[in-house]
Each structure stands twice: as structure tokens, then as C-alpha cells.
Amino acid sequence: QVQLVESGGGLVHPGGSLRLSCAPSGSIVNIGVMNWYRQAPGNQRELVAAISRGGRSHYADFVEGRFTISRDNAKNTVNLQMNSLKPEDTAVYYCNAVASDLTYNCWGQGTQVTVSS
């Protein structure tokens, strides 16, 4: 099964920015929705942002206009631009892709984002 590979995580000061990227490790077709989730220690995994193949996006309430999700359908990649980061944004961020016909649901291994002074 094709895996997704995230990159771009790291340590940033409060108020800083990071750009996460996600790409498939092999050939993948028929991607429908692409999502970013996150999971902080002791918490459940939660949806951060989603984007349809047509470019329609959805954000969790806690994003509050700070993040932007984008995708390149030709490359099957998805990005998450995160601005005005807060300590509570600290988590492992996961990329997720769901087939248009729901025949697969792929996840990445996650990338750590730490927001700390």
C-alpha cells in the first residue's frame, strides 16, 4: 500500500510559521479528500483541515484563520501553511488521503510540530 510522507515539522517560537508538506511514496490514483490531522500527547487525533479534489477547504474551529491548506492534484501533494503558531498547536501532524471511491484511506507517519519559547 502506498504510504504518505510528511515533511516540514520542527521547533518554532510562538507567533512563528511552518509549512508542512505531504507526498505519496509511490504511485497513487483517484485521491478524493486530503486531510491534515494532529495528535497531542494524551489527546485524541483531531482534524485540522481538509481539502477536496476541487479545492474546497474546511478548517477546525481552533485554526481561526491561521492555517491554509492547499493541494496539487497533478503531483498528489498537500500542504499546510501554519502562521501565528501557538504553544497549544504542539502535536504530531499527520497527512491523510481518502480515495474518491473510498477504496483506500492512507496515512503518513507524522511530523512533529513543537511551538515553544
VMD Tcl script that builds the backbone (N, CA, C; Angstrom):
set m [mol new atoms 351]
animate dup $m
set s [atomselect $m all]
$s set {name element resname resid chain x y z} {
  {N N GLN 1 A 0.840 -1.189 0.000}
  {CA C GLN 1 A 0.000 0.000 0.000}
  {C C GLN 1 A 0.877 1.242 0.000}
  {N N VAL 2 A 0.466 2.231 -0.757}
  {CA C VAL 2 A 1.233 3.474 -0.839}
  {C C VAL 2 A 1.195 4.188 0.500}
  {N N GLN 3 A 2.344 4.715 0.904}
  {CA C GLN 3 A 2.425 5.492 2.117}
  {C C GLN 3 A 2.510 6.967 1.765}
  {N N LEU 4 A 2.133 7.782 2.709}
  {CA C LEU 4 A 2.291 9.226 2.575}
  {C C LEU 4 A 3.460 9.653 3.443}
  {N N VAL 5 A 4.219 10.613 2.980}
  {CA C VAL 5 A 5.412 11.077 3.687}
  {C C VAL 5 A 5.281 12.564 3.960}
  {N N GLU 6 A 5.277 12.902 5.247}
  {CA C GLU 6 A 5.189 14.307 5.646}
  {C C GLU 6 A 6.582 14.892 5.859}
  {N N SER 7 A 6.670 16.200 5.690}
  {CA C SER 7 A 7.910 16.917 5.982}
  {C C SER 7 A 7.564 18.333 6.406}
  {N N GLY 8 A 8.540 19.004 7.002}
  {CA C GLY 8 A 8.368 20.412 7.339}
  {C C GLY 8 A 8.121 20.706 8.800}
  {N N GLY 9 A 8.013 19.683 9.612}
  {CA C GLY 9 A 7.818 19.936 11.035}
  {C C GLY 9 A 9.088 20.447 11.687}
  {N N GLY 10 A 8.964 20.837 12.951}
  {CA C GLY 10 A 10.134 21.325 13.664}
  {C C GLY 10 A 9.759 22.131 14.878}
  {N N LEU 11 A 10.738 22.840 15.410}
  {CA C LEU 11 A 10.558 23.690 16.585}
  {C C LEU 11 A 10.457 25.138 16.135}
  {N N VAL 12 A 9.446 25.833 16.627}
  {CA C VAL 12 A 9.240 27.230 16.261}
  {C C VAL 12 A 8.770 27.993 17.493}
  {N N HIS 13 A 9.110 29.277 17.544}
  {CA C HIS 13 A 8.665 30.128 18.644}
  {C C HIS 13 A 7.200 30.504 18.480}
  {N N PRO 14 A 6.509 30.810 19.551}
  {CA C PRO 14 A 5.123 31.297 19.426}
  {C C PRO 14 A 5.064 32.500 18.488}
  {N N GLY 15 A 4.055 32.486 17.622}
  {CA C GLY 15 A 3.920 33.530 16.619}
  {C C GLY 15 A 4.619 33.219 15.310}
  {N N GLY 16 A 5.404 32.162 15.293}
  {CA C GLY 16 A 6.145 31.782 14.090}
  {C C GLY 16 A 5.303 31.007 13.097}
  {N N SER 17 A 5.959 30.575 12.024}
  {CA C SER 17 A 5.278 29.875 10.931}
  {C C SER 17 A 6.023 28.602 10.561}
  {N N LEU 18 A 5.261 27.660 10.062}
  {CA C LEU 18 A 5.806 26.433 9.479}
  {C C LEU 18 A 4.950 26.044 8.286}
  {N N ARG 19 A 5.575 25.374 7.358}
  {CA C ARG 19 A 4.850 24.851 6.202}
  {C C ARG 19 A 5.057 23.352 6.147}
  {N N LEU 20 A 3.988 22.596 6.297}
  {CA C LEU 20 A 4.048 21.142 6.211}
  {C C LEU 20 A 3.718 20.701 4.796}
  {N N SER 21 A 4.408 19.665 4.355}
  {CA C SER 21 A 4.156 19.110 3.031}
  {C C SER 21 A 3.940 17.613 3.149}
  {N N CYS 22 A 3.205 17.075 2.197}
  {CA C CYS 22 A 2.903 15.634 2.194}
  {C C CYS 22 A 2.871 15.155 0.754}
  {N N ALA 23 A 3.579 14.054 0.515}
  {CA C ALA 23 A 3.619 13.475 -0.817}
  {C C ALA 23 A 3.554 11.957 -0.706}
  {N N PRO 24 A 3.018 11.283 -1.700}
  {CA C PRO 24 A 2.971 9.826 -1.666}
  {C C PRO 24 A 4.343 9.229 -1.957}
  {N N SER 25 A 4.622 8.063 -1.380}
  {CA C SER 25 A 5.911 7.400 -1.598}
  {C C SER 25 A 5.945 6.637 -2.911}
  {N N GLY 26 A 4.774 6.438 -3.516}
  {CA C GLY 26 A 4.706 5.740 -4.790}
  {C C GLY 26 A 3.531 6.251 -5.601}
  {N N SER 27 A 3.150 5.472 -6.591}
  {CA C SER 27 A 2.045 5.872 -7.451}
  {C C SER 27 A 0.712 5.715 -6.710}
  {N N ILE 28 A -0.101 6.733 -6.828}
  {CA C ILE 28 A -1.414 6.705 -6.201}
  {C C ILE 28 A -2.393 7.425 -7.110}
  {N N VAL 29 A -3.589 6.891 -7.233}
  {CA C VAL 29 A -4.567 7.480 -8.140}
  {C C VAL 29 A -5.898 7.654 -7.420}
  {N N ASN 30 A -6.731 8.448 -8.025}
  {CA C ASN 30 A -8.104 8.572 -7.587}
  {C C ASN 30 A -8.234 9.116 -6.164}
  {N N ILE 31 A -7.356 10.068 -5.798}
  {CA C ILE 31 A -7.467 10.673 -4.470}
  {C C ILE 31 A -8.669 11.601 -4.427}
  {N N GLY 32 A -9.433 11.480 -3.386}
  {CA C GLY 32 A -10.559 12.372 -3.156}
  {C C GLY 32 A -10.152 13.471 -2.197}
  {N N VAL 33 A -10.600 13.352 -0.962}
  {CA C VAL 33 A -10.270 14.344 0.056}
  {C C VAL 33 A -8.865 14.096 0.606}
  {N N MET 34 A -8.143 15.186 0.855}
  {CA C MET 34 A -6.852 15.114 1.541}
  {C C MET 34 A -6.973 15.930 2.818}
  {N N ASN 35 A -6.433 15.391 3.889}
  {CA C ASN 35 A -6.635 15.990 5.208}
  {C C ASN 35 A -5.313 16.119 5.961}
  {N N TRP 36 A -5.305 17.036 6.898}
  {CA C TRP 36 A -4.276 17.109 7.927}
  {C C TRP 36 A -4.955 16.908 9.279}
  {N N TYR 37 A -4.407 15.990 10.043}
  {CA C TYR 37 A -4.849 15.746 11.417}
  {C C TYR 37 A -3.682 16.049 12.348}
  {N N ARG 38 A -3.989 16.131 13.633}
  {CA C ARG 38 A -2.922 16.269 14.618}
  {C C ARG 38 A -3.311 15.525 15.888}
  {N N GLN 39 A -2.268 15.143 16.621}
  {CA C GLN 39 A -2.486 14.460 17.892}
  {C C GLN 39 A -1.444 14.918 18.895}
  {N N ALA 40 A -1.915 15.517 19.968}
  {CA C ALA 40 A -1.047 15.937 21.060}
  {C C ALA 40 A -1.019 14.835 22.122}
  {N N PRO 41 A 0.034 14.771 22.919}
  {CA C PRO 41 A 0.118 13.739 23.959}
  {C C PRO 41 A -1.111 13.739 24.865}
  {N N GLY 42 A -1.701 12.558 25.043}
  {CA C GLY 42 A -2.863 12.430 25.898}
  {C C GLY 42 A -4.174 12.814 25.257}
  {N N ASN 43 A -4.107 13.279 24.009}
  {CA C ASN 43 A -5.328 13.698 23.315}
  {C C ASN 43 A -5.645 12.758 22.154}
  {N N GLN 44 A -6.886 12.811 21.713}
  {CA C GLN 44 A -7.271 12.055 20.530}
  {C C GLN 44 A -6.807 12.783 19.275}
  {N N ARG 45 A -6.650 12.029 18.211}
  {CA C ARG 45 A -6.312 12.635 16.925}
  {C C ARG 45 A -7.500 13.471 16.470}
  {N N GLU 46 A -7.203 14.681 15.982}
  {CA C GLU 46 A -8.277 15.587 15.565}
  {C C GLU 46 A -7.999 16.160 14.187}
  {N N LEU 47 A -9.061 16.447 13.468}
  {CA C LEU 47 A -8.931 17.025 12.140}
  {C C LEU 47 A -8.511 18.483 12.253}
  {N N VAL 48 A -7.536 18.859 11.454}
  {CA C VAL 48 A -7.086 20.245 11.399}
  {C C VAL 48 A -7.682 20.943 10.183}
  {N N ALA 49 A -7.533 20.317 9.021}
  {CA C ALA 49 A -8.017 20.921 7.779}
  {C C ALA 49 A -8.229 19.824 6.753}
  {N N ALA 50 A -9.134 20.085 5.820}
  {CA C ALA 50 A -9.432 19.147 4.745}
  {C C ALA 50 A -9.597 19.928 3.454}
  {N N ILE 51 A -9.289 19.266 2.348}
  {CA C ILE 51 A -9.467 19.904 1.051}
  {C C ILE 51 A -9.930 18.869 0.042}
  {N N SER 52 A -10.963 19.224 -0.709}
  {CA C SER 52 A -11.494 18.321 -1.719}
  {C C SER 52 A -10.646 18.383 -2.984}
  {N N ARG 53 A -10.907 17.473 -3.889}
  {CA C ARG 53 A -10.178 17.478 -5.147}
  {C C ARG 53 A -10.431 18.773 -5.920}
  {N N GLY 54 A -11.602 19.317 -5.746}
  {CA C GLY 54 A -11.944 20.553 -6.423}
  {C C GLY 54 A -11.439 21.801 -5.731}
  {N N GLY 55 A -10.792 21.624 -4.568}
  {CA C GLY 55 A -10.191 22.766 -3.893}
  {C C GLY 55 A -11.014 23.366 -2.768}
  {N N ARG 56 A -12.158 22.769 -2.476}
  {CA C ARG 56 A -12.962 23.287 -1.371}
  {C C ARG 56 A -12.308 22.870 -0.059}
  {N N SER 57 A -12.119 23.830 0.845}
  {CA C SER 57 A -11.414 23.558 2.094}
  {C C SER 57 A -12.324 23.720 3.300}
  {N N HIS 58 A -11.902 23.036 4.355}
  {CA C HIS 58 A -12.627 23.096 5.629}
  {C C HIS 58 A -11.588 23.118 6.736}
  {N N TYR 59 A -11.851 23.925 7.762}
  {CA C TYR 59 A -10.898 24.049 8.863}
  {C C TYR 59 A -11.590 23.825 10.208}
  {N N ALA 60 A -10.835 23.270 11.137}
  {CA C ALA 60 A -11.316 23.160 12.504}
  {C C ALA 60 A -11.459 24.559 13.102}
  {N N ASP 61 A -12.340 24.683 14.064}
  {CA C ASP 61 A -12.587 25.989 14.674}
  {C C ASP 61 A -11.326 26.583 15.299}
  {N N PHE 62 A -10.470 25.728 15.835}
  {CA C PHE 62 A -9.292 26.251 16.527}
  {C C PHE 62 A -8.270 26.860 15.573}
  {N N VAL 63 A -8.427 26.636 14.287}
  {CA C VAL 63 A -7.489 27.224 13.319}
  {C C VAL 63 A -7.630 28.743 13.301}
  {N N GLU 64 A -8.841 29.230 13.353}
  {CA C GLU 64 A -9.109 30.675 13.472}
  {C C GLU 64 A -8.396 31.493 12.406}
  {N N GLY 65 A -8.355 30.978 11.181}
  {CA C GLY 65 A -7.793 31.735 10.076}
  {C C GLY 65 A -6.273 31.745 10.003}
  {N N ARG 66 A -5.603 30.963 10.832}
  {CA C ARG 66 A -4.142 30.984 10.877}
  {C C ARG 66 A -3.488 30.018 9.884}
  {N N PHE 67 A -4.212 28.974 9.482}
  {CA C PHE 67 A -3.648 27.947 8.614}
  {C C PHE 67 A -4.300 27.984 7.239}
  {N N THR 68 A -3.545 27.544 6.230}
  {CA C THR 68 A -4.078 27.422 4.877}
  {C C THR 68 A -3.676 26.075 4.298}
  {N N ILE 69 A -4.676 25.309 3.867}
  {CA C ILE 69 A -4.412 24.024 3.220}
  {C C ILE 69 A -4.470 24.213 1.715}
  {N N SER 70 A -3.574 23.520 1.000}
  {CA C SER 70 A -3.562 23.590 -0.454}
  {C C SER 70 A -3.121 22.243 -0.999}
  {N N ARG 71 A -3.423 21.984 -2.261}
  {CA C ARG 71 A -3.043 20.702 -2.854}
  {C C ARG 71 A -2.699 20.894 -4.317}
  {N N ASP 72 A -1.897 19.955 -4.817}
  {CA C ASP 72 A -1.532 19.912 -6.228}
  {C C ASP 72 A -2.010 18.569 -6.753}
  {N N ASN 73 A -3.077 18.565 -7.502}
  {CA C ASN 73 A -3.652 17.303 -7.972}
  {C C ASN 73 A -2.724 16.576 -8.946}
  {N N ALA 74 A -1.934 17.294 -9.682}
  {CA C ALA 74 A -1.019 16.663 -10.636}
  {C C ALA 74 A 0.081 15.884 -9.902}
  {N N LYS 75 A 0.506 16.392 -8.769}
  {CA C LYS 75 A 1.573 15.754 -8.002}
  {C C LYS 75 A 1.038 14.936 -6.832}
  {N N ASN 76 A -0.257 15.016 -6.578}
  {CA C ASN 76 A -0.872 14.315 -5.445}
  {C C ASN 76 A -0.275 14.743 -4.117}
  {N N THR 77 A 0.020 16.009 -4.002}
  {CA C THR 77 A 0.604 16.538 -2.772}
  {C C THR 77 A -0.377 17.477 -2.068}
  {N N VAL 78 A -0.164 17.616 -0.779}
  {CA C VAL 78 A -0.977 18.535 0.013}
  {C C VAL 78 A -0.055 19.257 0.986}
  {N N ASN 79 A -0.321 20.539 1.188}
  {CA C ASN 79 A 0.485 21.358 2.079}
  {C C ASN 79 A -0.392 21.999 3.155}
  {N N LEU 80 A 0.250 22.372 4.236}
  {CA C LEU 80 A -0.439 23.115 5.291}
  {C C LEU 80 A 0.463 24.251 5.736}
  {N N GLN 81 A 0.108 25.456 5.393}
  {CA C GLN 81 A 0.831 26.646 5.828}
  {C C GLN 81 A 0.255 27.080 7.171}
  {N N MET 82 A 1.113 27.111 8.186}
  {CA C MET 82 A 0.663 27.441 9.539}
  {C C MET 82 A 1.352 28.717 9.993}
  {N N ASN 83 A 0.563 29.730 10.270}
  {CA C ASN 83 A 1.063 31.019 10.747}
  {C C ASN 83 A 0.553 31.290 12.156}
  {N N SER 84 A 1.164 32.238 12.801}
  {CA C SER 84 A 0.742 32.644 14.156}
  {C C SER 84 A 0.589 31.442 15.080}
  {N N LEU 85 A 1.591 30.594 15.064}
  {CA C LEU 85 A 1.515 29.354 15.844}
  {C C LEU 85 A 1.510 29.629 17.340}
  {N N LYS 86 A 0.780 28.781 18.042}
  {CA C LYS 86 A 0.633 28.889 19.493}
  {C C LYS 86 A 1.192 27.628 20.158}
  {N N PRO 87 A 1.576 27.705 21.413}
  {CA C PRO 87 A 2.049 26.503 22.110}
  {C C PRO 87 A 1.044 25.350 22.049}
  {N N GLU 88 A -0.238 25.669 22.057}
  {CA C GLU 88 A -1.257 24.611 22.005}
  {C C GLU 88 A -1.359 23.938 20.642}
  {N N ASP 89 A -0.638 24.446 19.651}
  {CA C ASP 89 A -0.561 23.781 18.344}
  {C C ASP 89 A 0.473 22.659 18.349}
  {N N THR 90 A 1.208 22.528 19.430}
  {CA C THR 90 A 2.210 21.469 19.521}
  {C C THR 90 A 1.552 20.104 19.440}
  {N N ALA 91 A 2.008 19.291 18.487}
  {CA C ALA 91 A 1.410 17.981 18.244}
  {C C ALA 91 A 2.180 17.284 17.133}
  {N N VAL 92 A 1.862 16.026 16.931}
  {CA C VAL 92 A 2.309 15.328 15.730}
  {C C VAL 92 A 1.232 15.541 14.669}
  {N N TYR 93 A 1.643 16.000 13.512}
  {CA C TYR 93 A 0.714 16.284 12.428}
  {C C TYR 93 A 0.785 15.157 11.390}
  {N N TYR 94 A -0.392 14.678 11.001}
  {CA C TYR 94 A -0.494 13.547 10.090}
  {C C TYR 94 A -1.217 13.955 8.803}
  {N N CYS 95 A -0.711 13.465 7.718}
  {CA C CYS 95 A -1.349 13.627 6.419}
  {C C CYS 95 A -2.244 12.415 6.163}
  {N N ASN 96 A -3.360 12.635 5.491}
  {CA C ASN 96 A -4.324 11.566 5.217}
  {C C ASN 96 A -4.936 11.780 3.840}
  {N N ALA 97 A -5.081 10.693 3.089}
  {CA C ALA 97 A -5.710 10.765 1.775}
  {C C ALA 97 A -6.748 9.657 1.670}
  {N N VAL 98 A -7.912 10.029 1.211}
  {CA C VAL 98 A -9.012 9.077 1.049}
  {C C VAL 98 A -9.389 8.995 -0.421}
  {N N ALA 99 A -9.530 7.790 -0.923}
  {CA C ALA 99 A -9.885 7.607 -2.326}
  {C C ALA 99 A -11.273 8.165 -2.614}
  {N N SER 100 A -11.455 8.606 -3.836}
  {CA C SER 100 A -12.758 9.133 -4.239}
  {C C SER 100 A -13.858 8.087 -4.081}
  {N N ASP 101 A -13.518 6.816 -4.315}
  {CA C ASP 101 A -14.497 5.738 -4.182}
  {C C ASP 101 A -14.355 5.016 -2.844}
  {N N LEU 102 A -13.613 5.592 -1.941}
  {CA C LEU 102 A -13.440 5.085 -0.570}
  {C C LEU 102 A -12.754 3.731 -0.516}
  {N N THR 103 A -11.979 3.380 -1.552}
  {CA C THR 103 A -11.320 2.077 -1.560}
  {C C THR 103 A -10.019 2.067 -0.774}
  {N N TYR 104 A -9.510 3.228 -0.419}
  {CA C TYR 104 A -8.342 3.266 0.452}
  {C C TYR 104 A -8.390 4.504 1.331}
  {N N ASN 105 A -7.612 4.417 2.408}
  {CA C ASN 105 A -7.510 5.517 3.368}
  {C C ASN 105 A -6.069 5.495 3.867}
  {N N CYS 106 A -5.223 6.339 3.282}
  {CA C CYS 106 A -3.788 6.311 3.554}
  {C C CYS 106 A -3.393 7.339 4.597}
  {N N TRP 107 A -2.403 6.955 5.405}
  {CA C TRP 107 A -1.868 7.857 6.419}
  {C C TRP 107 A -0.355 7.964 6.298}
  {N N GLY 108 A 0.169 9.072 6.740}
  {CA C GLY 108 A 1.605 9.221 6.866}
  {C C GLY 108 A 2.055 8.843 8.260}
  {N N GLN 109 A 3.363 8.885 8.481}
  {CA C GLN 109 A 3.934 8.532 9.772}
  {C C GLN 109 A 3.863 9.680 10.769}
  {N N GLY 110 A 3.636 10.867 10.284}
  {CA C GLY 110 A 3.522 12.033 11.157}
  {C C GLY 110 A 4.800 12.836 11.217}
  {N N THR 111 A 4.643 14.124 11.472}
  {CA C THR 111 A 5.784 15.020 11.658}
  {C C THR 111 A 5.523 15.873 12.898}
  {N N GLN 112 A 6.553 15.991 13.722}
  {CA C GLN 112 A 6.391 16.690 14.996}
  {C C GLN 112 A 6.458 18.195 14.795}
  {N N VAL 113 A 5.494 18.895 15.361}
  {CA C VAL 113 A 5.495 20.357 15.414}
  {C C VAL 113 A 5.522 20.760 16.884}
  {N N THR 114 A 6.533 21.524 17.254}
  {CA C THR 114 A 6.660 21.989 18.632}
  {C C THR 114 A 6.726 23.508 18.630}
  {N N VAL 115 A 5.825 24.127 19.366}
  {CA C VAL 115 A 5.781 25.586 19.469}
  {C C VAL 115 A 6.136 25.946 20.913}
  {N N SER 116 A 7.301 26.533 21.058}
  {CA C SER 116 A 7.794 26.812 22.402}
  {C C SER 116 A 8.783 27.958 22.368}
  {N N SER 117 A 8.801 28.720 23.442}
  {CA C SER 117 A 9.784 29.795 23.555}
  {C C SER 117 A 11.040 29.293 24.261}
}
mol reanalyze $m
mol bondsrecalc $m
mol representation Tube
mol addrep $m
